[in-house]
Amino acid sequence: MTVSNGLPLDIPVIDLSDESKVGKDVVEVVSRLGFLFVKNAGEDEILQEHINHLFKLSQAFFSSPVAVKETCSINSNKSGKNKGWLSMGEETLDPGNQKRGDVKEAFNIGEFIDGKAQQPLPEVLAAHHDEIARFQASCHALCNRILRTLARGLEITEGDWFAQRHDQSKGPSGSVLRLLYYPTVSGDTDSLTEDIRAGAHSDYGSVTLLFQLPGQPGLEILTPQGTWSPVPVNPNNDPTPPVLVNIGDLLSYWTNGLLKSTVHRVIFPNTGKKGGDDRYSIVYFCHPQDDEKLLPVPSPLVEQHGAGKAQVTAENVMTARDHLNNRLAATYKLS
């Protein structure tokens, strides 16, 4: 098993307020690491008070009785795949290597249409429906800024090339707001050191936003050198922490692999008590419209990077929905 080198990765914090100036910097970082921090400020700032409140709602939901959570189970949800509550061990992000499911719970909230949730919400969340809708919309707006910045850095003539394909008014997508809870585990659990809170995986969509709480580490990424390195929660100890961003599979497909969809995982930290402490995180997985085809984008940098490689054609190309369905089938062991 690849082991952690214990050294926090130096992931830059970039201010996106001037997209025209930082596009090249962003492309350089994510083509090398697949991850970056963006300063949470300016036009698309997600207010820290809104982040904190959603964490409180998440904690309230996960502390609910199992009977309450089961009313919105992902298995009983008739409003579409990948929505609802997942119990401990129900998801296996690295099925080829994990002996058991992930040591976590999750609640997946699909995209809102006309400001309305398209799935049942438990009472503790339904009472704050509009706030959750606003938070999800704020996340999507930030993702669009990141996508425009990437388009500039990739020298795509049409600066909104990516953003247009993530326009939620044009059709459904696989975008999901995910609440995550990694509970403390009894210290006498068998082979605890081999357990992974979230198995090694790349993300299925275009862009991912991750919000973390202070003092709750555990995320690691697989470096270009083939070792695991921990990712800091707040690298500069800013009063308003930056948002951690990573590239997903679809942007890697769209760029012939120039932008890295980097493998990452969540572990029990080596510091602190055996069995870890409770860990909560909030993730927004941004996806394009389901029918978008994953053909290389019109970028001279992408064309140069793909020179000599087998090219995807319109005849053998996947759609965003095809890729998501394939990944979900492996993760949830669907037939």
ABEGO torsion letter per residue (X at the ends): XBBBAGBBBBBBBBBAABAAAAAAAAAAAAAAAGBBBBBBBEAABBBAAAAAAAAAAAAAAAABBAAAAAAABAAABAAEBGBEBBBBGABBABAAABABBBBBBBBBBBBBBGGBBABBBBAAAAAAAAAAAAAAAAAAAAAAAAAAAAAAAAGBABAAAAAAAABAAAEBBABBBBBBBBBBBBAABBGAAABBABBBBBBABABBBBBBBBGBBGBBBBBAAGBBBBBBABAAGBABBBBBBBBBAAAAAAAGGABBBBBBBBBBBABEBBGEBBBBBBBBBBBBBAABBBBBBBBAAAAAAABGBBBBBAAABBBAAAAAAAAAAAAAGBX
